[in-house]
Amino acid sequence: MEPQRRIGTKQEWLDASRALLVEEKAHMRAGDEIARKRRELPWVKVDKTYAFDTPQGRKTLAELFDGRSQLIVYHFMLGADWQEGCVGCSFVSDHMAGVLPHLEHHDVTYVTVSHAPLARIEAFKKRMEWTFPWVSSDGSDFNFDYHVSFTPEELASRKAFYNFTEQDVGIDEQHGHSVFYKDGNGDVYHTYSCFGRGDERFLSTYAHLDITPKGRNEQNGLTDWVRHHDRYEEEKPAEKHGGCAACGS
């Protein structure tokens, strides 16, 4: 599909670009203010001991910090009986390779967590050729307590708590980010979470598309076009798991 176009002179382009720059600067400063308010949210002490299966053995949430004081957890949609990870979550994860060294040298550890058993995680991680830390919360309440995994009863009642409200999530797994801080005493605090389209800010592909003439060129969310990165040559578009908010629901 051809993008909409309005042909103008160089001077008209310059005048319009200067006007747009004012709005872009205001948008940027509004984002700075939201980030400040995000840092001022009250912290909640994590009193429960969570344990995770990792390639290095069983680890607690506190141990996932790996010597740093800040921890970002990505809640990746990969359920206990899923054959592969969510397309949208995979799209997010494809962006992480170049980011990790910079986070780690700024006192931030990044870990992906899924409800699936570790063996299933390791198999999909190998297929996708990812290197970031990815652990399993299987056998733990972690995913349920942070409202990204849901019980059969919640699904049947169509009343599950996700993205800060009760709703019909439509699927047993959802996605999001949660942030934790560990102080000098070893106490862990939950400081922030975001879900649904809140994850969009981590997709630098979108930032690039948003400055092109065609933009995102989507009708029904990112799975109009996004596939697992090893399936772009297939004729059939990638299937998404129903209810994945990152996939456009």
C-alpha positions in Angstrom: 0.0 0.0 0.0 1.3 3.4 -1.0 1.6 5.9 1.9 -0.4 9.1 1.9 1.7 11.9 0.5 1.5 15.7 0.4 4.0 17.2 -2.0 5.4 20.6 -1.0 8.4 22.9 -1.5 11.6 22.7 0.6 10.4 25.8 2.5 7.0 24.2 3.3 8.8 21.1 4.5 11.1 23.2 6.7 8.3 25.2 8.2 6.2 22.0 8.9 9.3 20.3 10.4 10.0 23.2 12.8 6.4 23.1 13.9 6.5 19.3 14.5 9.8 19.7 16.4 8.0 21.8 19.0 5.5 19.0 19.5 8.2 16.3 19.6 10.1 18.2 22.3 7.0 18.6 24.3 6.3 14.8 24.0 9.9 14.1 25.1 9.6 16.3 28.1 6.3 14.8 29.1 8.0 11.4 28.9 10.8 12.7 31.2 8.1 13.8 33.7 6.4 10.4 33.6 9.7 8.7 34.2 10.3 10.9 37.3 6.9 9.9 38.7 7.6 6.3 37.9 10.7 6.5 40.1 8.6 8.0 42.9 6.2 5.1 43.2 6.0 3.5 46.6 8.0 0.2 46.9 6.5 -3.0 48.2 8.7 -5.4 50.2 8.8 -8.9 48.8 8.2 -11.1 51.8 7.7 -14.4 50.0 10.7 -16.5 49.0 10.5 -17.3 45.3 12.7 -19.9 43.7 13.5 -20.4 40.0 15.0 -23.2 37.9 18.1 -21.9 36.1 20.8 -23.6 34.1 23.0 -23.1 37.2 20.5 -24.8 39.5 17.7 -23.5 41.8 18.0 -19.8 42.6 15.9 -17.3 44.7 14.7 -14.0 43.4 17.4 -12.3 45.4 20.0 -14.4 43.8 18.8 -13.4 40.3 20.2 -9.9 40.9 23.7 -11.4 40.2 25.5 -8.9 42.4 23.6 -5.8 41.2 21.0 -3.8 43.1 18.4 -3.5 40.3 16.6 -6.2 38.5 14.3 -6.1 35.4 12.2 -9.2 34.9 10.5 -9.7 31.5 7.4 -12.0 31.9 7.7 -14.0 28.7 4.6 -15.9 27.5 5.6 -19.5 27.4 3.2 -21.8 29.2 3.8 -25.3 30.6 2.4 -27.0 27.5 3.2 -24.5 24.8 5.3 -25.7 21.9 7.0 -22.3 21.3 7.1 -18.8 22.7 4.6 -16.1 22.0 5.4 -14.2 18.7 5.1 -10.8 20.4 7.3 -11.8 23.4 9.9 -13.1 20.9 9.8 -9.8 19.1 10.6 -8.0 22.4 13.3 -10.5 23.2 15.0 -10.0 19.8 15.9 -6.5 20.9 17.9 -7.5 24.0 21.3 -8.7 22.7 22.9 -5.3 22.4 21.2 -3.8 25.4 22.5 -6.2 28.1 26.1 -5.0 28.4 25.0 -1.5 28.9 22.4 -2.4 31.6 24.8 -4.6 33.4 27.4 -1.8 33.6 24.7 0.5 35.0 23.8 -1.7 38.0 20.9 -3.4 36.3 20.4 -7.2 35.8 17.9 -8.3 33.1 16.2 -11.8 33.4 13.4 -13.3 31.4 11.0 -15.5 33.4 8.5 -18.0 32.0 6.1 -20.5 33.6 7.2 -23.3 31.3 9.7 -26.0 32.6 13.3 -25.1 32.1 13.9 -27.8 29.5 11.2 -26.2 27.2 12.7 -22.8 27.8 16.2 -24.0 26.9 15.0 -25.6 23.7 13.2 -22.5 22.4 16.1 -20.3 23.5 18.5 -22.5 21.6 16.3 -22.4 18.5 16.1 -18.5 18.6 19.9 -18.2 19.4 19.3 -15.9 22.4 21.9 -15.5 25.1 20.1 -13.4 27.8 19.3 -15.1 31.1 16.0 -17.0 31.0 14.7 -18.9 34.0 11.6 -21.0 34.9 9.1 -20.1 37.6 7.6 -23.6 37.4 6.6 -24.8 40.9 6.6 -21.2 42.2 3.8 -18.7 42.8 5.8 -16.0 41.2 3.9 -15.8 37.9 0.5 -15.9 39.6 1.5 -13.4 42.3 2.7 -10.9 39.6 -0.5 -11.5 37.5 1.0 -13.0 34.3 -0.2 -16.6 34.7 -3.8 -17.5 35.4 -5.6 -20.5 36.9 -8.2 -22.6 35.1 -10.8 -21.1 37.5 -9.9 -17.5 36.6 -10.1 -18.3 32.9 -13.4 -20.0 33.3 -14.9 -17.1 35.3 -13.4 -14.6 32.8 -12.3 -12.6 35.8 -8.5 -12.4 36.1 -6.4 -9.5 37.4 -4.1 -8.2 34.7 -2.8 -4.8 33.9 -4.1 -3.4 37.2 -7.7 -4.4 36.5 -10.0 -7.4 36.6 -10.7 -8.6 33.0 -11.2 -11.6 30.7 -7.5 -12.4 29.8 -8.5 -15.1 27.3 -5.4 -17.2 27.8 -3.3 -18.8 30.6 -0.3 -16.6 30.1 0.3 -12.9 29.6 3.3 -10.6 29.3 4.9 -7.6 31.1 7.9 -6.2 32.9 8.4 -6.0 36.6 11.3 -4.2 38.4 12.9 -5.0 41.7 15.5 -3.4 44.0 17.7 -5.1 46.5 19.1 -3.0 49.3 22.3 -3.4 51.3 20.5 -5.6 53.8 19.5 -8.0 51.1 15.9 -7.0 51.3 14.0 -7.1 47.9 11.4 -4.6 46.9 9.0 -4.5 44.0 9.2 -1.0 42.5 7.3 -1.1 39.1 5.4 -3.2 36.6 3.9 -2.6 33.2 1.8 -4.8 31.0 0.0 -4.8 27.6 1.1 -2.0 25.4 3.3 -0.7 28.2 5.9 -3.1 26.7 5.8 -1.2 23.4 8.5 1.2 24.7 11.1 -1.6 24.6 10.6 -2.1 20.9 13.2 0.0 19.1 12.0 -1.5 15.8 8.8 0.5 16.3 10.8 3.7 16.9 12.5 3.2 13.5 9.2 2.4 11.8 7.5 5.5 13.3 9.8 7.8 11.3 9.2 6.1 8.0 6.5 7.1 5.4 4.5 3.9 5.9 4.9 3.9 9.6 3.9 0.6 11.4 1.5 -0.2 8.5 -0.6 -2.4 10.8 -4.3 -3.1 10.9 -4.6 -5.7 13.7 -1.4 -5.2 15.8 2.2 -6.4 15.3 1.3 -9.9 14.1 0.1 -8.4 10.8 3.7 -8.8 9.9 5.9 -9.9 12.8 7.0 -13.6 12.9 9.6 -15.5 14.8 12.8 -14.3 13.3 13.5 -17.7 11.8 10.2 -17.8 9.9 10.2 -14.7 7.8 10.7 -16.8 4.7 7.5 -18.8 5.2 4.5 -17.9 3.2 2.0 -18.4 6.0 2.0 -15.6 8.6 3.0 -16.5 12.1 0.2 -17.6 14.3 -0.3 -15.8 17.6 -1.6 -17.2 20.8 -5.0 -15.6 21.3 -5.3 -12.9 23.9 -1.7 -11.7 23.7 -1.9 -8.0 24.3 1.5 -7.5 22.6 0.0 -9.0 19.5 -2.6 -6.4 19.2 -5.5 -7.4 21.5 
